[in-house]
Amino acid sequence: MRFLNFSNNSAVSPVIGVILLIAITVASSGAAFIVMNNYELEKPVITLIEIESIDLSNHQEVILVHKGGESIDITQINILISINDEMLDHNLVHLPVIGGITGFYGALGGVFWGSPSNQGHDNRWDPGEYGNFKIASSNAVLKTGDRIKVTIVHNPTNLVISSPACIV
């Protein structure tokens, strides 16, 4: 029996190299796909909140209204208030609240009030619904011409949902 003897094997190296490069590319792409799919990204809430009114004669009452967009789970937001670009010492956190809260006069109203007798006690701030609070004079004293800004922060993502501002 006679065997063929090939003395030139130079064509084998490029073929093996191409096969190895393809295998490495496929393996690394698969690993990257698996890693990226394991990270669940929180999608930001897209909504429009506006300051409906500010009543200085009613204990500096601020009324916010949800004008449109996605509903907000109020247990996942903080409301930070600044007057003339200075943050108040006391802000609205851990909503909803039953009763009073430091830095604010009386009970919170609308969707911020957490009593089970509140008809909107589903902890959702839906379009058309209101939330109100009264800033205690120990926290800040508003004057005509002051600029108030209410920043609503989504806790899980630490993103600003809405940041309405107006002149008193």
C-alpha positions in Angstrom: 0.0 0.0 0.0 1.3 3.3 -0.9 0.7 6.5 1.2 0.7 10.0 -0.2 3.2 12.2 1.4 2.6 15.9 1.5 5.7 17.9 2.1 4.0 21.3 2.1 1.5 22.0 4.9 1.6 25.8 4.8 -2.1 26.1 3.8 -3.2 24.3 7.0 -2.1 27.2 9.4 -4.3 29.9 7.9 -7.3 27.7 7.9 -6.8 26.7 11.5 -6.2 30.4 12.4 -9.5 31.5 10.8 -11.4 28.7 12.5 -9.9 29.7 15.9 -10.7 33.4 15.4 -14.3 32.6 14.5 -14.7 30.3 17.6 -13.2 33.0 19.9 -15.5 35.7 18.4 -18.7 33.5 18.8 -17.7 32.5 22.3 -17.0 36.1 23.5 -20.2 37.4 21.8 -22.2 34.7 23.6 -20.6 35.6 26.9 -21.2 39.3 26.4 -24.9 38.6 25.6 -25.4 36.5 28.7 -23.7 39.1 31.0 -25.7 42.0 29.5 -29.0 40.2 29.8 -28.4 39.5 33.4 -28.5 43.2 34.3 -32.0 44.5 34.5 -32.2 48.2 33.9 -34.8 50.2 35.7 -36.6 52.3 33.1 -37.2 55.8 34.2 -40.7 57.1 34.8 -41.7 59.7 32.2 -44.3 62.1 33.5 -45.3 65.7 33.7 -45.9 67.3 37.2 -46.7 71.0 37.5 -47.1 73.4 40.3 -50.9 74.1 40.2 -50.8 76.9 42.8 -49.1 78.4 45.8 -51.2 80.0 48.4 -49.2 82.1 50.9 -52.4 82.9 52.9 -53.0 79.2 53.6 -49.8 78.3 55.4 -47.7 78.4 52.2 -49.7 75.7 50.6 -48.2 74.2 47.4 -50.5 72.1 45.1 -48.9 69.8 42.6 -50.9 68.2 39.7 -50.0 65.2 37.6 -50.6 66.5 34.1 -49.8 63.4 32.1 -47.6 60.5 31.4 -46.9 57.4 33.4 -48.4 56.9 36.9 -45.9 57.2 39.8 -45.6 54.9 42.7 -45.3 57.5 45.5 -43.6 55.0 47.8 -40.6 55.2 45.4 -40.2 59.0 45.3 -38.7 61.8 47.3 -39.8 65.4 46.9 -37.0 67.9 47.3 -38.0 71.6 47.6 -35.7 74.6 47.0 -36.5 78.3 47.4 -34.3 80.7 45.4 -32.0 77.7 44.7 -31.5 76.8 48.4 -32.7 73.4 49.4 -35.0 73.3 52.4 -33.7 71.5 55.6 -36.8 69.3 55.6 -38.2 67.7 52.5 -40.8 65.1 51.7 -39.4 61.6 52.0 -41.0 58.2 52.9 -44.3 58.9 51.3 -47.2 58.5 51.8 -47.4 60.0 55.3 -50.2 59.7 57.9 -50.3 62.8 60.1 -47.7 65.6 60.2 -44.1 65.7 59.0 -41.3 67.8 60.3 -40.9 71.1 58.4 -44.5 71.0 57.1 -47.7 72.4 58.5 -50.5 70.0 59.2 -51.1 66.8 57.2 -50.1 66.3 53.6 -53.0 66.2 51.1 -54.1 64.4 48.0 -52.0 61.4 47.0 -49.3 62.2 49.6 -51.7 61.4 52.5 -51.5 57.7 53.3 -54.6 57.1 55.4 -56.6 54.0 54.4 -59.7 56.2 54.4 -58.1 58.2 51.5 -59.9 57.0 48.4 -56.8 57.2 46.4 -54.8 55.0 48.8 -53.4 52.8 46.0 -50.0 54.6 46.4 -50.2 55.6 42.7 -50.1 59.2 41.4 -52.2 59.0 38.3 -52.8 61.8 35.7 -55.3 64.3 37.0 -54.5 63.6 40.6 -53.3 66.2 43.1 -50.8 66.2 45.9 -50.4 69.1 48.3 -48.2 70.2 51.2 -47.9 73.3 53.4 -44.4 74.5 54.2 -44.0 75.4 57.8 -42.5 78.8 58.6 -39.8 77.0 60.6 -38.7 75.4 57.4 -38.9 78.5 55.1 -40.8 81.7 54.7 -42.0 82.3 51.2 -42.4 85.9 49.9 -43.8 87.2 46.7 -41.1 87.0 44.0 -39.4 84.0 45.5 -38.7 81.1 43.1 -39.8 77.7 44.3 -38.6 74.5 42.6 -40.0 71.1 43.4 -37.7 68.2 42.3 -39.3 64.7 42.3 -36.7 62.0 42.4 -37.3 58.3 41.6 -35.5 56.4 44.4 -34.7 53.1 42.6 -33.0 54.9 39.7 -32.0 58.2 41.5 -33.3 59.9 38.3 -35.3 63.2 38.4 -38.9 62.5 37.3 -40.0 66.1 37.1 -38.7 69.4 38.4 -41.3 72.1 38.1 -40.6 75.6 39.2 -42.5 78.9 39.5 -42.3 82.4 40.9 -44.5 83.0 44.0 
